[in-house]
Amino acid sequence: MSTVSKIRVASNLSPWLCATKVGEVYNVAVSHGEGRFKATDETVKKLIENGQIATQYCDLDGKATMLSPYNPNGSVYAIEGITTPDGRVYGKMGHSERIGSNLMKNVDGETDMHIF
C-alpha cells in the first residue's frame, strides 16, 4: 500500500518535534502494508501519561481516528509514532523524509514536519 495520510502531532516533548505544535496536521507518505502499532491498553495508558505518543493518524478534521482510510493500517489508538521516555528516539510509521518541491504536488496542506 502506498498513500498519503494525515498525521496529527499529539505530543512535541521530543526534540524531534520541537518545530511542531500539538494539534498540527501534516500530510505524510505511508507505504507500510501490514505494519501497524499494537499494544495493550495498559501500555498505551503509560505512553499517554508520559507524553510518548508523538503522532496519530487523523481524519479531515484533525481528530485521531481508527477509521479507514484515515488510519490506513489499524494502529491502536491511531498511533503513528512514539518516542522513548526521554524523547531522544522517535519511531514512526510514515515516511516524513519523502518531501521535496516535485513531490505531492496535488496534495493540499503541509508536508514538511521539519524533523530533518
C-alpha positions, 0 to 999 in steps of 0.5 A, a space after each residue: 500500500 502506498 498513500 498519503 495520510 494525515 498525521 496529527 502531532 499529539 505530543 512535541 516533548 521530543 526534540 524531534 518535534 520541537 518545530 511542531 505544535 500539538 494539534 498540527 496536521 501534516 500530510 505524510 507518505 505511508 507505504 507500510 502494508 501490514 505494519 501497524 502499532 499494537 499494544 495493550 491498553 495498559 501500555 498505551 495508558 503509560 505512553 499517554 501519561 508520559 507524553 510518548 505518543 508523538 503522532 496519530 493518524 487523523 481524519 479531515 478534521 484533525 481528530 485521531 481516528 481508527 477509521 479507514 482510510 484515515 488510519 490506513 493500517 489499524 494502529 491502536 489508538 491511531 498511533 503513528 509514532 512514539 518516542 522513548 521516555 526521554 524523547 531522544 528516539 522517535 519511531 514512526 510509521 510514515 515516511 516524513 523524509 519523502 518531501 521535496 518541491 516535485 513531490 505531492 504536488 496535488 496534495 493540499 496542506 503541509 508536508 514538511 514536519 521539519 524533523 530533518 
